[in-house]
Amino acid sequence: MKLPRYELLAEKSLMVYEFVSEGTKGQIPKLIKFSETALKDFYNLAFGDKNLITGDIDDNVVSNNGDSEQVLATVVAAVYAFTDKQKHVWVYATGSSKARTRLYRMGITKYIDEIKKDFLIFGQREGEWEKFKKEVDYTAFVVRRK
Amino acid sequence: MKTIKELNEKKVPIIRIDNSLEKYKKMPIFQDKVDKANEMLRTVGLPKLATNK
């Protein structure tokens, strides 16, 4: 995926990343986290804005910084980094709202051919997983390196 | 020497280590999403690799 993306900082286990979105509303620091779940080797991917004053992370805020493609490309780069040394892990993601999940789905659809070269990708619909298909409204996604 | 553009085009990015991010590892940020993921694992489970490949 040869899109411009932001420089990533991470702690040494590569589970937490930070980057700075630069757009029409200025610089917005963002945090990405791969969290452990109840199942070994299954991680939840989430990201959100970092409040510089309180240090809180908000994944519900709509930044509208005009750089959503670059932000998503940066998150995808973090997925590559996280799964590069442990290719057997699952990474699960869902949006904080239907609209955001749809935005992720559109981003995935746009680059699905590229994504499929490196990842198995599934979408969740009506309580079932299926191989990701374009134009299907999924509620969540999960990927694993091939 | 590789240019910034060449480095940027690599799928696996170059990461700068910042130890100040360590504190977020244990912090329960995005916990609601982790709870939802756990609920999904309980009710839906994993994709079936053998039949879905």
N, CA and C atoms of all chains as a GROMACS GRO file, in nm:
protein
  597
    1MET      N    1   0.086  -0.119   0.000
    1MET     CA    2   0.000   0.000   0.000
    1MET      C    3   0.090   0.124   0.000
    2LYS      N    4   0.111   0.181  -0.117
    2LYS     CA    5   0.211   0.287  -0.126
    2LYS      C    6   0.150   0.424  -0.103
    3LEU      N    7   0.082   0.437   0.007
    3LEU     CA    8   0.023   0.566   0.042
    3LEU      C    9   0.116   0.640   0.136
    4PRO      N   10   0.112   0.772   0.134
    4PRO     CA   11   0.192   0.843   0.234
    4PRO      C   12   0.142   0.809   0.373
    5ARG      N   13   0.232   0.799   0.467
    5ARG     CA   14   0.191   0.768   0.603
    5ARG      C   15   0.282   0.844   0.699
    6TYR      N   16   0.239   0.848   0.822
    6TYR     CA   17   0.315   0.923   0.923
    6TYR      C   18   0.421   0.836   0.987
    7GLU      N   19   0.521   0.902   1.041
    7GLU     CA   20   0.627   0.831   1.113
    7GLU      C   21   0.569   0.772   1.242
    8LEU      N   22   0.607   0.648   1.269
    8LEU     CA   23   0.556   0.580   1.388
    8LEU      C   24   0.660   0.571   1.497
    9LEU      N   25   0.617   0.598   1.618
    9LEU     CA   26   0.698   0.571   1.738
    9LEU      C   27   0.631   0.453   1.806
   10ALA      N   28   0.708   0.372   1.876
   10ALA     CA   29   0.648   0.260   1.949
   10ALA      C   30   0.734   0.225   2.069
   11GLU      N   31   0.671   0.162   2.167
   11GLU     CA   32   0.753   0.105   2.275
   11GLU      C   33   0.809  -0.028   2.224
   12LYS      N   34   0.899  -0.087   2.299
   12LYS     CA   35   0.980  -0.194   2.239
   12LYS      C   36   0.904  -0.323   2.207
   13SER      N   37   0.790  -0.347   2.271
   13SER     CA   38   0.716  -0.469   2.236
   13SER      C   39   0.630  -0.450   2.111
   14LEU      N   40   0.625  -0.327   2.060
   14LEU     CA   41   0.548  -0.292   1.940
   14LEU      C   42   0.397  -0.315   1.957
   15MET      N   43   0.350  -0.298   2.080
   15MET     CA   44   0.206  -0.308   2.104
   15MET      C   45   0.140  -0.170   2.109
   16VAL      N   46   0.218  -0.067   2.139
   16VAL     CA   47   0.164   0.069   2.147
   16VAL      C   48   0.245   0.161   2.055
   17TYR      N   49   0.173   0.236   1.974
   17TYR     CA   50   0.236   0.326   1.876
   17TYR      C   51   0.179   0.467   1.891
   18GLU      N   52   0.259   0.562   1.850
   18GLU     CA   53   0.209   0.699   1.846
   18GLU      C   54   0.252   0.762   1.714
   19PHE      N   55   0.166   0.845   1.660
   19PHE     CA   56   0.204   0.925   1.544
   19PHE      C   57   0.126   1.057   1.550
   20VAL      N   58   0.167   1.151   1.467
   20VAL     CA   59   0.102   1.282   1.470
   20VAL      C   60   0.035   1.307   1.336
   21SER      N   61  -0.097   1.319   1.340
   21SER     CA   62  -0.175   1.355   1.221
   21SER      C   63  -0.156   1.504   1.195
   22GLU      N   64  -0.130   1.538   1.068
   22GLU     CA   65  -0.110   1.679   1.033
   22GLU      C   66  -0.208   1.715   0.922
   23GLY      N   67  -0.306   1.796   0.956
   23GLY     CA   68  -0.408   1.830   0.857
   23GLY      C   69  -0.462   1.969   0.875
   24THR      N   70  -0.583   1.984   0.828
   24THR     CA   71  -0.643   2.117   0.824
   24THR      C   72  -0.666   2.177   0.964
   25LYS      N   73  -0.674   2.091   1.064
   25LYS     CA   74  -0.695   2.141   1.201
   25LYS      C   75  -0.568   2.139   1.283
   26GLY      N   76  -0.457   2.123   1.216
   26GLY     CA   77  -0.329   2.126   1.286
   26GLY      C   78  -0.277   1.988   1.319
   27GLN      N   79  -0.194   1.980   1.421
   27GLN     CA   80  -0.130   1.854   1.458
   27GLN      C   81  -0.211   1.784   1.567
   28ILE      N   82  -0.246   1.658   1.543
   28ILE     CA   83  -0.323   1.581   1.641
   28ILE      C   84  -0.248   1.451   1.671
   29PRO      N   85  -0.194   1.438   1.793
   29PRO     CA   86  -0.126   1.313   1.827
   29PRO      C   87  -0.224   1.198   1.840
   30LYS      N   88  -0.188   1.084   1.787
   30LYS     CA   89  -0.277   0.968   1.791
   30LYS      C   90  -0.203   0.847   1.847
   31LEU      N   91  -0.280   0.764   1.914
   31LEU     CA   92  -0.223   0.644   1.975
   31LEU      C   93  -0.289   0.520   1.916
   32ILE      N   94  -0.210   0.420   1.885
   32ILE     CA   95  -0.261   0.291   1.836
   32ILE      C   96  -0.223   0.187   1.942
   33LYS      N   97  -0.316   0.100   1.976
   33LYS     CA   98  -0.281  -0.004   2.072
   33LYS      C   99  -0.333  -0.141   2.026
   34PHE      N  100  -0.247  -0.240   2.033
   34PHE     CA  101  -0.286  -0.380   2.012
   34PHE      C  102  -0.301  -0.439   2.151
   35SER      N  103  -0.424  -0.462   2.194
   35SER     CA  104  -0.449  -0.511   2.330
   35SER      C  105  -0.469  -0.661   2.330
   36GLU      N  106  -0.415  -0.724   2.434
   36GLU     CA  107  -0.442  -0.867   2.452
   36GLU      C  108  -0.589  -0.888   2.483
   37THR      N  109  -0.640  -1.002   2.445
   37THR     CA  110  -0.779  -1.036   2.477
   37THR      C  111  -0.779  -1.164   2.561
   38ALA      N  112  -0.898  -1.219   2.582
   38ALA     CA  113  -0.909  -1.342   2.661
   38ALA      C  114  -0.848  -1.462   2.588
   39LEU      N  115  -0.830  -1.448   2.457
   39LEU     CA  116  -0.775  -1.559   2.378
   39LEU      C  117  -0.630  -1.529   2.342
   40LYS      N  118  -0.544  -1.623   2.371
   40LYS     CA  119  -0.401  -1.606   2.338
   40LYS      C  120  -0.384  -1.582   2.187
   41ASP      N  121  -0.296  -1.492   2.154
   41ASP     CA  122  -0.263  -1.461   2.014
   41ASP      C  123  -0.378  -1.395   1.938
   42PHE      N  124  -0.473  -1.342   2.010
   42PHE     CA  125  -0.582  -1.267   1.947
   42PHE      C  126  -0.582  -1.126   2.008
   43TYR      N  127  -0.558  -1.026   1.924
   43TYR     CA  128  -0.540  -0.889   1.973
   43TYR      C  129  -0.647  -0.797   1.917
   44ASN      N  130  -0.686  -0.704   2.001
   44ASN     CA  131  -0.779  -0.602   1.957
   44ASN      C  132  -0.700  -0.478   1.914
   45LEU      N  133  -0.728  -0.430   1.794
   45LEU     CA  134  -0.664  -0.308   1.744
   45LEU      C  135  -0.758  -0.191   1.766
   46ALA      N  136  -0.706  -0.086   1.829
   46ALA     CA  137  -0.785   0.037   1.844
   46ALA      C  138  -0.693   0.157   1.835
   47PHE      N  139  -0.747   0.267   1.790
   47PHE     CA  140  -0.668   0.389   1.791
   47PHE      C  141  -0.756   0.509   1.815
   48GLY      N  142  -0.693   0.613   1.866
   48GLY     CA  143  -0.770   0.734   1.898
   48GLY      C  144  -0.679   0.852   1.921
   49ASP      N  145  -0.742   0.964   1.948
   49ASP     CA  146  -0.667   1.089   1.968
   49ASP      C  147  -0.616   1.098   2.111
   50LYS      N  148  -0.498   1.153   2.123
   50LYS     CA  149  -0.438   1.171   2.255
   50LYS      C  150  -0.458   1.317   2.296
   51ASN      N  151  -0.521   1.336   2.411
   51ASN     CA  152  -0.540   1.472   2.462
   51ASN      C  153  -0.411   1.516   2.530
   52LEU      N  154  -0.348   1.620   2.475
   52LEU     CA  155  -0.217   1.660   2.526
   52LEU      C  156  -0.224   1.716   2.667
   53ILE      N  157  -0.340   1.766   2.706
   53ILE     CA  158  -0.353   1.826   2.840
   53ILE      C  159  -0.379   1.719   2.945
   54THR      N  160  -0.479   1.633   2.918
   54THR     CA  161  -0.516   1.533   3.019
   54THR      C  162  -0.441   1.401   3.000
   55GLY      N  163  -0.388   1.379   2.880
   55GLY     CA  164  -0.322   1.251   2.850
   55GLY      C  165  -0.421   1.142   2.816
   56ASP      N  166  -0.552   1.174   2.823
   56ASP     CA  167  -0.655   1.075   2.792
   56ASP      C  168  -0.654   1.040   2.642
   57ILE      N  169  -0.702   0.919   2.614
   57ILE     CA  170  -0.713   0.876   2.474
   57ILE      C  171  -0.861   0.864   2.441
   58ASP      N  172  -0.903   0.925   2.332
   58ASP     CA  173  -1.044   0.923   2.295
   58ASP      C  174  -1.060   0.860   2.157
   59ASP      N  175  -1.128   0.745   2.153
   59ASP     CA  176  -1.147   0.682   2.021
   59ASP      C  177  -1.285   0.712   1.964
   60ASN      N  178  -1.357   0.802   2.028
   60ASN     CA  179  -1.488   0.841   1.974
   60ASN      C  180  -1.484   0.975   1.902
   61VAL      N  181  -1.376   1.048   1.924
   61VAL     CA  182  -1.369   1.182   1.866
   61VAL      C  183  -1.356   1.173   1.713
   62VAL      N  184  -1.423   1.266   1.646
   62VAL     CA  185  -1.411   1.274   1.500
   62VAL      C  186  -1.321   1.393   1.471
   63SER      N  187  -1.197   1.366   1.432
   63SER     CA  188  -1.099   1.474   1.418
   63SER      C  189  -1.125   1.561   1.296
   64ASN      N  190  -1.173   1.497   1.187
   64ASN     CA  191  -1.193   1.572   1.061
   64ASN      C  192  -1.069   1.654   1.024
   65ASN      N  193  -0.954   1.589   1.030
   65ASN     CA  194  -0.830   1.663   1.002
   65ASN      C  195  -0.793   1.656   0.854
   66GLY      N  196  -0.882   1.596   0.773
   66GLY     CA  197  -0.862   1.595   0.628
   66GLY      C  198  -0.753   1.500   0.580
   67ASP      N  199  -0.712   1.406   0.667
   67ASP     CA  200  -0.603   1.317   0.629
   67ASP      C  201  -0.638   1.171   0.662
   68SER      N  202  -0.766   1.136   0.650
   68SER     CA  203  -0.808   1.003   0.697
   68SER      C  204  -0.738   0.889   0.622
   69GLU      N  205  -0.709   0.909   0.493
   69GLU     CA  206  -0.640   0.803   0.418
   69GLU      C  207  -0.499   0.782   0.472
   70GLN      N  208  -0.433   0.893   0.502
   70GLN     CA  209  -0.296   0.884   0.554
   70GLN      C  210  -0.297   0.823   0.695
   71VAL      N  211  -0.399   0.856   0.772
   71VAL     CA  212  -0.412   0.798   0.907
   71VAL      C  213  -0.433   0.647   0.896
   72LEU      N  214  -0.524   0.605   0.807
   72LEU     CA  215  -0.550   0.461   0.792
   72LEU      C  216  -0.426   0.389   0.739
   73ALA      N  217  -0.354   0.452   0.646
   73ALA     CA  218  -0.231   0.391   0.594
   73ALA      C  219  -0.128   0.375   0.706
   74THR      N  220  -0.127   0.467   0.799
   74THR     CA  221  -0.033   0.460   0.911
   74THR      C  222  -0.073   0.347   1.006
   75VAL      N  223  -0.204   0.332   1.027
   75VAL     CA  224  -0.253   0.222   1.112
   75VAL      C  225  -0.220   0.088   1.046
   76VAL      N  226  -0.239   0.080   0.915
   76VAL     CA  227  -0.204  -0.043   0.842
   76VAL      C  228  -0.055  -0.073   0.857
   77ALA      N  229   0.028   0.030   0.849
   77ALA     CA  230   0.173   0.011   0.867
   77ALA      C  231   0.203  -0.046   1.005
   78ALA      N  232   0.129   0.000   1.106
   78ALA     CA  233   0.147  -0.053   1.241
   78ALA      C  234   0.107  -0.201   1.247
   79VAL      N  235   0.002  -0.238   1.172
   79VAL     CA  236  -0.039  -0.379   1.168
   79VAL      C  237   0.073  -0.464   1.106
   80TYR      N  238   0.134  -0.412   0.999
   80TYR     CA  239   0.248  -0.483   0.940
   80TYR      C  240   0.360  -0.498   1.042
   81ALA      N  241   0.391  -0.391   1.114
   81ALA     CA  242   0.502  -0.397   1.211
   81ALA      C  243   0.469  -0.496   1.322
   82PHE      N  244   0.346  -0.490   1.372
   82PHE     CA  245   0.306  -0.576   1.484
   82PHE      C  246   0.306  -0.723   1.445
   83THR      N  247   0.264  -0.753   1.323
   83THR     CA  248   0.251  -0.893   1.281
   83THR      C  249   0.378  -0.945   1.212
   84ASP      N  250   0.476  -0.861   1.195
   84ASP     CA  251   0.594  -0.903   1.120
   84ASP      C  252   0.674  -1.010   1.193
   85LYS      N  253   0.684  -0.998   1.324
   85LYS     CA  254   0.764  -1.092   1.402
   85LYS      C  255   0.678  -1.205   1.460
   86GLN      N  256   0.547  -1.190   1.454
   86GLN     CA  257   0.458  -1.295   1.507
   86GLN      C  258   0.342  -1.310   1.409
   87LYS      N  259   0.371  -1.383   1.305
   87LYS     CA  260   0.277  -1.389   1.193
   87LYS      C  261   0.153  -1.473   1.221
   88HIS      N  262   0.154  -1.544   1.332
   88HIS     CA  263   0.041  -1.632   1.364
   88HIS      C  264  -0.072  -1.558   1.437
   89VAL      N  265  -0.050  -1.434   1.478
   89VAL     CA  266  -0.152  -1.368   1.561
   89VAL      C  267  -0.269  -1.317   1.476
   90TRP      N  268  -0.384  -1.307   1.542
   90TRP     CA  269  -0.502  -1.246   1.482
   90TRP      C  270  -0.511  -1.102   1.529
   91VAL      N  271  -0.554  -1.014   1.439
   91VAL     CA  272  -0.578  -0.875   1.479
   91VAL      C  273  -0.723  -0.841   1.443
   92TYR      N  274  -0.796  -0.801   1.545
   92TYR     CA  275  -0.940  -0.775   1.532
   92TYR      C  276  -0.965  -0.624   1.541
   93ALA      N  277  -1.053  -0.574   1.458
   93ALA     CA  278  -1.083  -0.430   1.464
   93ALA      C  279  -1.229  -0.404   1.432
   94THR      N  280  -1.284  -0.309   1.503
   94THR     CA  281  -1.418  -0.261   1.471
   94THR      C  282  -1.421  -0.111   1.500
   95GLY      N  283  -1.507  -0.039   1.433
   95GLY     CA  284  -1.513   0.105   1.455
   95GLY      C  285  -1.589   0.138   1.582
   96SER      N  286  -1.572   0.262   1.629
   96SER     CA  287  -1.644   0.304   1.749
   96SER      C  288  -1.788   0.344   1.716
   97SER      N  289  -1.822   0.344   1.587
   97SER     CA  290  -1.959   0.371   1.544
   97SER      C  291  -1.979   0.300   1.411
   98LYS      N  292  -2.107   0.289   1.371
   98LYS     CA  293  -2.135   0.224   1.241
   98LYS      C  294  -2.066   0.299   1.127
   99ALA      N  295  -2.070   0.433   1.138
   99ALA     CA  296  -2.012   0.516   1.032
   99ALA      C  297  -1.862   0.491   1.022
  100ARG      N  298  -1.798   0.477   1.138
  100ARG     CA  299  -1.653   0.457   1.136
  100ARG      C  300  -1.618   0.317   1.086
  101THR      N  301  -1.698   0.219   1.124
  101THR     CA  302  -1.673   0.083   1.074
  101THR      C  303  -1.687   0.082   0.922
  102ARG      N  304  -1.785   0.158   0.874
  102ARG     CA  305  -1.807   0.167   0.730
  102ARG      C  306  -1.686   0.233   0.662
  103LEU      N  307  -1.631   0.334   0.727
  103LEU     CA  308  -1.512   0.402   0.674
  103LEU      C  309  -1.395   0.303   0.665
  104TYR      N  310  -1.379   0.220   0.766
  104TYR     CA  311  -1.272   0.120   0.764
  104TYR      C  312  -1.297   0.022   0.649
  105ARG      N  313  -1.424  -0.016   0.635
  105ARG     CA  314  -1.458  -0.113   0.530
  105ARG      C  315  -1.426  -0.055   0.392
  106MET      N  316  -1.457   0.074   0.375
  106MET     CA  317  -1.428   0.138   0.246
  106MET      C  318  -1.278   0.145   0.222
  107GLY      N  319  -1.202   0.173   0.330
  107GLY     CA  320  -1.055   0.178   0.319
  107GLY      C  321  -1.000   0.041   0.282
  108ILE      N  322  -1.053  -0.064   0.345
  108ILE     CA  323  -1.008  -0.201   0.315
  108ILE      C  324  -1.042  -0.235   0.171
  109THR      N  325  -1.166  -0.202   0.130
  109THR     CA  326  -1.213  -0.235  -0.005
  109THR      C  327  -1.122  -0.173  -0.110
  110LYS      N  328  -1.081  -0.050  -0.084
  110LYS     CA  329  -0.999   0.023  -0.181
  110LYS      C  330  -0.866  -0.048  -0.207
  111TYR      N  331  -0.812  -0.112  -0.103
  111TYR     CA  332  -0.679  -0.173  -0.116
  111TYR      C  333  -0.683  -0.324  -0.094
  112ILE      N  334  -0.802  -0.383  -0.118
  112ILE     CA  335  -0.819  -0.525  -0.084
  112ILE      C  336  -0.721  -0.616  -0.159
  113ASP      N  337  -0.694  -0.585  -0.286
  113ASP     CA  338  -0.603  -0.672  -0.363
  113ASP      C  339  -0.464  -0.673  -0.300
  114GLU      N  340  -0.420  -0.557  -0.258
  114GLU     CA  341  -0.289  -0.543  -0.192
  114GLU      C  342  -0.289  -0.615  -0.056
  115ILE      N  343  -0.397  -0.595   0.019
  115ILE     CA  344  -0.407  -0.654   0.153
  115ILE      C  345  -0.404  -0.806   0.144
  116LYS      N  346  -0.474  -0.861   0.044
  116LYS     CA  347  -0.486  -1.007   0.032
  116LYS      C  348  -0.354  -1.074  -0.004
  117LYS      N  349  -0.257  -0.997  -0.054
  117LYS     CA  350  -0.125  -1.056  -0.083
  117LYS      C  351  -0.056  -1.099   0.046
  118ASP      N  352  -0.085  -1.028   0.154
  118ASP     CA  353  -0.011  -1.052   0.279
  118ASP      C  354  -0.098  -1.103   0.393
  119PHE      N  355  -0.229  -1.083   0.384
  119PHE     CA  356  -0.316  -1.117   0.497
  119PHE      C  357  -0.435  -1.204   0.453
  120LEU      N  358  -0.476  -1.290   0.546
  120LEU     CA  359  -0.610  -1.347   0.537
  120LEU      C  360  -0.700  -1.242   0.601
  121ILE      N  361  -0.811  -1.212   0.540
  121ILE     CA  362  -0.898  -1.109   0.598
  121ILE      C  363  -1.044  -1.156   0.595
  122PHE      N  364  -1.109  -1.139   0.708
  122PHE     CA  365  -1.248  -1.182   0.725
  122PHE      C  366  -1.333  -1.066   0.774
  123GLY      N  367  -1.459  -1.068   0.737
  123GLY     CA  368  -1.554  -0.970   0.788
  123GLY      C  369  -1.660  -1.042   0.870
  124GLN      N  370  -1.712  -0.973   0.970
  124GLN     CA  371  -1.815  -1.035   1.054
  124GLN      C  372  -1.952  -0.978   1.016
  125ARG      N  373  -2.046  -1.070   0.989
  125ARG     CA  374  -2.181  -1.030   0.951
  125ARG      C  375  -2.280  -1.128   1.012
  126GLU      N  376  -2.380  -1.074   1.078
  126GLU     CA  377  -2.486  -1.156   1.138
  126GLU      C  378  -2.429  -1.271   1.222
  127GLY      N  379  -2.330  -1.235   1.304
  127GLY     CA  380  -2.276  -1.333   1.397
  127GLY      C  381  -2.191  -1.442   1.335
  128GLU      N  382  -2.143  -1.418   1.214
  128GLU     CA  383  -2.059  -1.518   1.146
  128GLU      C  384  -1.940  -1.447   1.081
  129TRP      N  385  -1.831  -1.520   1.069
  129TRP     CA  386  -1.717  -1.469   0.992
  129TRP      C  387  -1.725  -1.522   0.851
  130GLU      N  388  -1.690  -1.439   0.756
  130GLU     CA  389  -1.678  -1.486   0.617
  130GLU      C  390  -1.559  -1.417   0.553
  131LYS      N  391  -1.508  -1.475   0.445
  131LYS     CA  392  -1.399  -1.410   0.374
  131LYS      C  393  -1.446  -1.272   0.329
  132PHE      N  394  -1.362  -1.173   0.347
  132PHE     CA  395  -1.401  -1.035   0.316
  132PHE      C  396  -1.443  -1.023   0.170
  133LYS      N  397  -1.561  -0.963   0.152
  133LYS     CA  398  -1.608  -0.934   0.016
  133LYS      C  399  -1.639  -0.785   0.006
  134LYS      N  400  -1.618  -0.732  -0.112
  134LYS     CA  401  -1.650  -0.590  -0.133
  134LYS      C  402  -1.801  -0.569  -0.123
  135GLU      N  403  -1.840  -0.450  -0.085
  135GLU     CA  404  -1.981  -0.409  -0.083
  135GLU      C  405  -2.066  -0.482   0.019
  136VAL      N  406  -2.003  -0.543   0.117
  136VAL     CA  407  -2.080  -0.608   0.223
  136VAL      C  408  -2.059  -0.528   0.351
  137ASP      N  409  -2.170  -0.504   0.422
  137ASP     CA  410  -2.164  -0.421   0.541
  137ASP      C  411  -2.125  -0.507   0.662
  138TYR      N  412  -1.998  -0.503   0.700
  138TYR     CA  413  -1.952  -0.585   0.812
  138TYR      C  414  -1.953  -0.504   0.942
  139THR      N  415  -1.961  -0.576   1.053
  139THR     CA  416  -1.957  -0.507   1.183
  139THR      C  417  -1.817  -0.511   1.244
  140ALA      N  418  -1.732  -0.597   1.193
  140ALA     CA  419  -1.595  -0.606   1.245
  140ALA      C  420  -1.508  -0.680   1.142
  141PHE      N  421  -1.379  -0.671   1.163
  141PHE     CA  422  -1.284  -0.733   1.071
  141PHE      C  423  -1.176  -0.804   1.152
  142VAL      N  424  -1.121  -0.909   1.093
  142VAL     CA  425  -1.007  -0.973   1.158
  142VAL      C  426  -0.908  -1.014   1.049
  143VAL      N  427  -0.780  -0.996   1.079
  143VAL     CA  428  -0.677  -1.031   0.981
  143VAL      C  429  -0.570  -1.117   1.047
  144ARG      N  430  -0.501  -1.191   0.963
  144ARG     CA  431  -0.388  -1.272   1.007
  144ARG      C  432  -0.292  -1.279   0.890
  145ARG      N  433  -0.162  -1.270   0.919
  145ARG     CA  434  -0.064  -1.274   0.810
  145ARG      C  435  -0.067  -1.411   0.743
  146LYS      N  436  -0.045  -1.412   0.611
  146LYS     CA  437  -0.038  -1.539   0.537
  146LYS      C  438   0.095  -1.607   0.563
  147MET      N  439   2.226   0.448  -0.020
  147MET     CA  440   2.139   0.491   0.090
  147MET      C  441   1.996   0.508   0.039
  148LYS      N  442   1.902   0.456   0.114
  148LYS     CA  443   1.763   0.464   0.069
  148LYS      C  444   1.707   0.604   0.096
  149THR      N  445   1.619   0.647   0.006
  149THR     CA  446   1.556   0.778   0.026
  149THR      C  447   1.436   0.761   0.119
  150ILE      N  448   1.390   0.873   0.172
  150ILE     CA  449   1.272   0.870   0.260
  150ILE      C  450   1.154   0.809   0.183
  151LYS      N  451   1.143   0.842   0.053
  151LYS     CA  452   1.031   0.792  -0.026
  151LYS      C  453   1.038   0.639  -0.035
  152GLU      N  454   1.160   0.587  -0.058
  152GLU     CA  455   1.176   0.441  -0.068
  152GLU      C  456   1.140   0.374   0.066
  153LEU      N  457   1.187   0.434   0.174
  153LEU     CA  458   1.158   0.378   0.306
  153LEU      C  459   1.009   0.382   0.333
  154ASN      N  460   0.944   0.489   0.290
  154ASN     CA  461   0.801   0.506   0.314
  154ASN      C  462   0.719   0.404   0.235
  155GLU      N  463   0.777   0.355   0.124
  155GLU     CA  464   0.702   0.260   0.041
  155GLU      C  465   0.714   0.117   0.090
  156LYS      N  466   0.802   0.092   0.186
  156LYS     CA  467   0.813  -0.044   0.241
  156LYS      C  468   0.688  -0.073   0.324
  157LYS      N  469   0.639  -0.199   0.312
  157LYS     CA  470   0.517  -0.232   0.385
  157LYS      C  471   0.541  -0.232   0.535
  158VAL      N  472   0.653  -0.291   0.576
  158VAL     CA  473   0.686  -0.291   0.719
  158VAL      C  474   0.764  -0.162   0.747
  159PRO      N  475   0.705  -0.075   0.826
  159PRO     CA  476   0.767   0.057   0.843
  159PRO      C  477   0.887   0.054   0.937
  160ILE      N  478   0.967   0.157   0.929
  160ILE     CA  479   1.074   0.175   1.026
  160ILE      C  480   1.013   0.244   1.147
  161ILE      N  481   1.036   0.186   1.263
  161ILE     CA  482   0.974   0.237   1.385
  161ILE      C  483   1.082   0.297   1.474
  162ARG      N  484   1.054   0.413   1.529
  162ARG     CA  485   1.145   0.469   1.629
  162ARG      C  486   1.095   0.428   1.767
  163ILE      N  487   1.183   0.374   1.849
  163ILE     CA  488   1.141   0.330   1.983
  163ILE      C  489   1.133   0.449   2.077
  164ASP      N  490   1.021   0.456   2.147
  164ASP     CA  491   0.999   0.563   2.245
  164ASP      C  492   0.949   0.498   2.374
  165ASN      N  493   1.040   0.490   2.471
  165ASN     CA  494   1.005   0.419   2.595
  165ASN      C  495   0.895   0.488   2.675
  166SER      N  496   0.867   0.613   2.645
  166SER     CA  497   0.761   0.683   2.720
  166SER      C  498   0.622   0.624   2.688
  167LEU      N  499   0.616   0.545   2.582
  167LEU     CA  500   0.486   0.484   2.547
  167LEU      C  501   0.458   0.357   2.628
  168GLU      N  502   0.558   0.311   2.701
  168GLU     CA  503   0.544   0.190   2.784
  168GLU      C  504   0.422   0.198   2.876
  169LYS      N  505   0.399   0.318   2.930
  169LYS     CA  506   0.292   0.333   3.030
  169LYS      C  507   0.155   0.297   2.974
  170TYR      N  508   0.137   0.308   2.844
  170TYR     CA  509   0.006   0.277   2.785
  170TYR      C  510  -0.020   0.127   2.773
  171LYS      N  511   0.086   0.048   2.787
  171LYS     CA  512   0.068  -0.098   2.776
  171LYS      C  513  -0.024  -0.151   2.885
  172LYS      N  514  -0.003  -0.099   3.007
  172LYS     CA  515  -0.083  -0.150   3.118
  172LYS      C  516  -0.209  -0.067   3.141
  173MET      N  517  -0.214   0.050   3.083
  173MET     CA  518  -0.330   0.138   3.102
  173MET      C  519  -0.452   0.079   3.029
  174PRO      N  520  -0.569   0.077   3.094
  174PRO     CA  521  -0.685   0.014   3.029
  174PRO      C  522  -0.752   0.103   2.924
  175ILE      N  523  -0.672   0.154   2.830
  175ILE     CA  524  -0.733   0.237   2.725
  175ILE      C  525  -0.799   0.145   2.623
  176PHE      N  526  -0.903   0.194   2.561
  176PHE     CA  527  -0.982   0.117   2.464
  176PHE      C  528  -1.041  -0.010   2.529
  177GLN      N  529  -1.061  -0.006   2.661
  177GLN     CA  530  -1.107  -0.126   2.732
  177GLN      C  531  -1.245  -0.170   2.684
  178ASP      N  532  -1.330  -0.071   2.649
  178ASP     CA  533  -1.464  -0.109   2.601
  178ASP      C  534  -1.454  -0.192   2.474
  179LYS      N  535  -1.356  -0.159   2.391
  179LYS     CA  536  -1.338  -0.236   2.267
  179LYS      C  537  -1.283  -0.375   2.296
  180VAL      N  538  -1.195  -0.383   2.393
  180VAL     CA  539  -1.140  -0.514   2.430
  180VAL      C  540  -1.253  -0.601   2.486
  181ASP      N  541  -1.340  -0.540   2.567
  181ASP     CA  542  -1.454  -0.614   2.622
  181ASP      C  543  -1.544  -0.666   2.510
  182LYS      N  544  -1.565  -0.581   2.409
  182LYS     CA  545  -1.648  -0.622   2.295
  182LYS      C  546  -1.581  -0.736   2.218
  183ALA      N  547  -1.448  -0.726   2.204
  183ALA     CA  548  -1.374  -0.832   2.134
  183ALA      C  549  -1.388  -0.963   2.210
  184ASN      N  550  -1.379  -0.955   2.343
  184ASN     CA  551  -1.392  -1.077   2.424
  184ASN      C  552  -1.533  -1.135   2.412
  185GLU      N  553  -1.632  -1.048   2.407
  185GLU     CA  554  -1.770  -1.094   2.392
  185GLU      C  555  -1.788  -1.162   2.255
  186MET      N  556  -1.726  -1.100   2.153
  186MET     CA  557  -1.732  -1.160   2.018
  186MET      C  558  -1.666  -1.299   2.019
  187LEU      N  559  -1.551  -1.309   2.087
  187LEU     CA  560  -1.482  -1.439   2.092
  187LEU      C  561  -1.569  -1.544   2.158
  188ARG      N  562  -1.643  -1.500   2.262
  188ARG     CA  563  -1.728  -1.593   2.337
  188ARG      C  564  -1.847  -1.640   2.252
  189THR      N  565  -1.904  -1.546   2.175
  189THR     CA  566  -2.027  -1.578   2.104
  189THR      C  567  -2.005  -1.624   1.959
  190VAL      N  568  -1.906  -1.568   1.895
  190VAL     CA  569  -1.884  -1.598   1.752
  190VAL      C  570  -1.762  -1.688   1.732
  191GLY      N  571  -1.656  -1.656   1.803
  191GLY     CA  572  -1.532  -1.735   1.789
  191GLY      C  573  -1.447  -1.687   1.673
  192LEU      N  574  -1.355  -1.771   1.630
  192LEU     CA  575  -1.262  -1.736   1.523
  192LEU      C  576  -1.316  -1.778   1.387
  193PRO      N  577  -1.268  -1.714   1.281
  193PRO     CA  578  -1.305  -1.764   1.148
  193PRO      C  579  -1.252  -1.905   1.129
  194LYS      N  580  -1.322  -1.980   1.047
  194LYS     CA  581  -1.280  -2.119   1.020
  194LYS      C  582  -1.182  -2.117   0.903
  195LEU      N  583  -1.057  -2.136   0.937
  195LEU     CA  584  -0.952  -2.125   0.835
  195LEU      C  585  -0.963  -2.233   0.728
  196ALA      N  586  -0.990  -2.355   0.767
  196ALA     CA  587  -0.988  -2.466   0.672
  196ALA      C  588  -1.090  -2.448   0.560
  197THR      N  589  -1.207  -2.397   0.595
  197THR     CA  590  -1.312  -2.385   0.494
  197THR      C  591  -1.315  -2.247   0.430
  198ASN      N  592  -1.250  -2.150   0.495
  198ASN     CA  593  -1.258  -2.014   0.442
  198ASN      C  594  -1.138  -1.974   0.358
  199LYS      N  595  -1.035  -2.056   0.351
  199LYS     CA  596  -0.914  -2.020   0.277
  199LYS      C  597  -0.943  -2.002   0.130
   0.00000   0.00000   0.00000
